[in-house]
Amino acid sequence: MNADAWDRAENDGAGDRAVHGGERPTVRVEKGPDGVALVTLDRPQRHNAIDLATAAELTALWRGLRSDDSVRAVVLTGAGDRAFCTGIDRSVDVPQPASPFSMDDPLIAIGPKAADLWKPVVAAVGGMACGGAFYLLGEAEFVIASENATFFDPHTTYGMVSAYESIYMAQRMPAGEAARMALMGTAERLSARRAYETGLVSEVVAPGEAVEAALRAAAVIASYPTEAVQGTVRALWATREAARAQALALAPPLIALGNLPPDRQAELFAGRARMDGYRTR
């Protein structure tokens, strides 16, 4: 879910409006001659928050890249300098099944591994990465962050269970750090430097240089034999697959049991303080 994107609900999303009578794509893809594709979430006026159209574009993109032999590695980033991604857009209406045994999560298939893509993905983070952004960071091979990057999870602040997000982060950083980020909600943000110290981030670079650094790393990887690279990616993911699958299976009932009703969530969100008082560590 969002945090600052929620805190700026006055943004009208005009940049995502129709072009030639239809919605313009909100995910840009640029393919280089070195075998690297740069994938950019392109909703900067909404802090690259993900609406249903963007979620569908990401799912289709990853599946399409499986059979695109011209792409051997991917860099994933967000447009603008304020945010990598702030999770699901608060304006999105996600109808839920009437059955208490079913739940629809529009972000569940936005990551590359969910699409069975084993080409390496390097995430380049500048600005905020929070909430639902962890679905994407959790399925990247490694993360390069600008010094201005911050990481946080607003769910508990607004009466929601951080289930999928916490599961992804618990596989990327020490359990205590993942717990603190999830439980402190909007009161704290993890700096790029602290994220590097915990292992969530593999390299910290000057502001504005994360994409360039990620492209350099991806180009090196793309220059190696494809089968060896993808086999290594698959092996690395196999080391934590069983625990991840078991934990993810628990997510829907935990969310159903622990989330406040939507009207109570809306009350908490409507009464939220401005985001100026958070602590960065």
Buried (B, 14 or more C-beta within 10 A) or exposed (E): BBBBBBBBBEBEBEBBEEEEEEEEBBBBBEBBEEBBBBBBBBBBBBBBBBBEBBBBBBBEBBBEBBEEEEBBBBBBBBBBEBBBBBBBBBBBEEEEEEEEEEBEBBBBBBBBBBBEBBBBBBBBBBBBBBBBBBBBBBBBBBBBBBBBBBBBBBBBBBBBBBBBBBBBBBBBBEEEBBBBBBBBBBEBBBBBBBBBBBEBBBBBBEEEBBBBBBBEBBBEBBEBEEEEBBEBBEEEBEEEEEEBEEBBEEBBBBBBEBBBEEEEBBBEBEEBEEBEEBEEE
